[in-house]
Amino acid sequence: MCGPGYLLGAIAQQRPDLKLRGVDISEDFIEHAKTQCLGTFEVHDARTWNTKEQFDVVLCTAGIHHLPYGQQSAFIERLPRLLKPTGFCIVADPLLPDYSNELERKQSAAKLGYEYLQATLATDPPAEIVTAALDILYDDVQGDEWKTSLEKLLPSYKPHFNK
Ligand SMILES: C[S@@+](CC[C@H](N)C(=O)[O-])C[C@H]1O[C@@H](n2cnc3c(N)ncnc32)[C@H](O)[C@@H]1O
């Protein structure tokens, strides 16, 4: 879920010795990622991507909340298969305050979205960036994206990772 490849590009600048591979479901993002750094970039659905290669490090940033709640656990279960025995995985995803029902989930999403919007406005950004921050709030509250809480996500990791 490498997106347009900015993170891999930044890593390549610091560590040009690393061999990088990026996978994303979006053809446009993969084409853009190819302009960011040398590496292998491929269009795949991360939920079904099969590769024999095993990696020292697997990064998954801001990706899991793009998967419906019912698919997140099965995706997390697949991650260790991509790792060498000494490898490790870095997963970063925006998290909501924990909630116990749909109304609370919406309220948690509104809280995170409001904080994100405030932080965005503080940078005095152009209108399209404000619109993007509002879109995120809308998508999260309406359930078009699937951010969740650490408390709900952690049990999906525990059986599959040793740390
Ligand atoms: C918010 S972006 C994060 C991009 C990048 N990882 C970053 O941190 O900047 C989420 C990315 O997940 C990708 N994505 C969503 N569902 C996917 C799937 N099933 N398989 C692969 N990529 C997916 C989207 O195309 C998008 O590029």
The ligand as an ORCA input file, in Angstrom:
! r2SCAN-3c Opt
* xyz 0 1
  C      -3.465      6.856      2.610
  S      -2.619      6.029      1.316
  C      -1.069      5.653      2.113
  C       0.075      5.640      1.133
  C       1.450      5.418      1.740
  N       1.566      4.146      2.378
  C       1.825      6.515      2.701
  O       1.996      6.266      3.884
  O       1.949      7.660      2.248
  C      -3.419      4.429      1.254
  C      -2.990      3.614      0.074
  O      -3.523      2.298      0.184
  C      -3.814      1.867     -1.126
  N      -4.719      0.727     -1.059
  C      -6.000      0.721     -0.619
  N      -6.503     -0.528     -0.663
  C      -5.512     -1.324     -1.140
  C      -5.402     -2.712     -1.411
  N      -6.440     -3.541     -1.196
  N      -4.237     -3.199     -1.893
  C      -3.195     -2.372     -2.118
  N      -3.225     -1.051     -1.883
  C      -4.368     -0.521     -1.396
  C      -4.388      3.102     -1.801
  O      -4.359      3.003     -3.208
  C      -3.465      4.171     -1.254
  O      -2.361      4.358     -2.075
*
